Amino acid sequence: MQPVDLTTLMAACSELRTTWLPARLEQVYQRDRHTIAIALRTLKQRQWLTISWHPQAARLHLSDPPPRTPDTFTFSQQLQHQLHGLALTAIVPIAPWERGLDLQFARRPGEDPLWHLYAELMGKYSNVILANQENLIVTAAHQVSVQQSSVRPIQTGQPYEPPPGLTDPIPTLTEPLSRWQERVSLIPSTLRRNLLKNYRGLGSGLAVSMIQAADLDPERSTDSLSVTEWERLFDRWQTWLKALETETFQPGRTAQSYTVLGWGITQAAESVQTLLNDYYTAEMNQQTFSQLHHQLSQKLGNLLTKSRQKAQTFQTRLAQSDQAEHHREQADLLMANLQDWQPGMKAIVLADFTTDRPITIALDPEKNAVQNAQALYKRYQKLKRAQIAVVPLLNEVQTEIDYLEQVEAALTQLAYHTPEDLLALEEIRVELIQQRYLEDPENRHRAQSKGDSPSLPRRYRTPSGFELLIGRNNHQNDQLTFRIAGDYDLWFHAQEIPGSHALLRLEPGTIAEEADLQFAADLVAYYSRARLSEQVPVVYTQLKHVYKPKGAKPGIALYKEAQVIWGQPQRVIQ
């Protein structure tokens, strides 16, 4: 993930000053423990300003509205209390060539600021600090004690002090080529390393893009450049400094990341705000998705392991209870042949009632024949009672395994491509919380109301143009099957295999061709637990034949009658 460097920060601030100052602060919402969103309103428009002190993605830019979930963070509540209704009148650097900003708030434009919101966007040292008119710290996103940093503690009630100044030389447009080249090449090393080491204000991404824009290799040694190559690189250097001086930027996406200087652009951006919002939203979504996916996968794996072990225990006990009849038969046989028993016998061989085959019955020599028979009857009764008790327990744990495997199948099929994938993953987490498989200590995930599905199912078009909807998780599966489906639609599911529900939407009077059915079957097989198989049996039927058992868990559906078609998941090209 590319961090916001000085150039990007200056480009973002230039746009904000042009169109968003002054603006009234209406609301503060904390998205997570590293990010706040501030609602700003001007005479013409309203927008959210995101400020993040995330160690890998510290940034400031306009963004999409935050989610409608409760904000339980104290920091945002303190900001809301102090800044609500005030005007953002200025955004100025804390110090030249520093990635720190002073957002100044006053009652109205032209008046002295009452509050300073300092946004220090400096990698792992990033922070957001609120100071009053006397520049005393009132609150901070991350308080730093004296034990943590003797150089610069950040605590409530202390005067705000800017970060320690950098010692690297400041780039200037007046510096001649000869002096600049001498400084960069004094100690031979790679171009990228020497540019970063000898001047402040450059990030790694900017240095690389600058060198590549001069048609040079960032890892090339400084002692191997020709005069022409040095001149080419110096020209790009001055282009950068002129862009900063004139606040003229060209934002856009590159093959690897983004730029605000127009170098290596593959897709131009409407604005720096749009560029940063799109890039960091996608990157943070990807990071959040990976972390949550890993957590849920581990949890499901542990739950399934425990449930399968429990099922194995019950099956073992059930297998033992199958011997109950054998004990009763032995007891009956012993009671019918009491005359053959002799004191002190450890075993007795008797002929079976029906087959006349000899059967050896183990005996307790301390007991007589009747007592041994009674012991066998007691063992028979105990095993029968165990059988009666174990069967429902085994059925219950098997139902739980089926449900968890269904969730696991949905989780396995999810990979991050769009924000819909993250929403679908978060729905799985909410579902597991609702089913009491996960705890929600912060109570930040509200139960979803019926019919409320923030994420959307996968959508495809069959060869004949019919719409095919495929659920991403159990919540969507239930929505498709029991709420969205119409009387003429066809319902698909892998036969007795955990996987997604699918809906082939048909209008009255239309008939799905064989190619449409096969297309749907292939996709349903692909989005099932049998994705890696060559062929997967897939059932399809009308919705009137599909029902949900009373009390069944999410995503569980049964059908009364259906047709089978063989899906081939390997034919699906993603």
Buried (B, 14 or more C-beta within 10 A) or exposed (E): EBBBBBBBBBBBBBBBEEBBBBBBBBBBBBBEEBBBBBBBBBEEEEBBBBBBBBEBBBBBBBBEEBEEEEBEBEBBBBBBEBBEEBBBBBBEBBEEBBBBBBBBBBEEEEEEBBBBBBBBBBBEBBBBBBBBEEEEBBBBBBBBEEEEEEEEBBEEEBEBEBBEEEEEEEBEEEBEBEEBBEBBBEEEBBBBBBBBBBBBBBBBBBBBBBBBBBEBEBEBBBEEBEEEBBEBBBEBBBBBBEBBEEEEBBBBBBEEBBBBBBBBBEEEBEBBBBBBBBBBBBBBBBBBBEEBBEEBEEBBEEBBEEBBEBBEBBBEBBEEBEEBEBBBBBBBBBBEBEEEBEEEBEEBEBEEEEEEEEBEBEBEEEEBBEEBBBBBBEBBEEBBEBBEEBEEBBEEBBBBBBBBBBBBBBBBBBEBEEBBBBBBBBBBBBBBBBBEBBEEEEEEBEEBEEEEBBBBBBEBEBEEEBEBBBBBBBBBBBBBBBEBBEEBBBBBBBBEBBBBBBBBBBEEEEEBEEEBBBBBBBBBBBBBBBBEBEEBBBBBBBBEEBBBEEEBBBBBBEBEEBEEBBBBBBEBEE
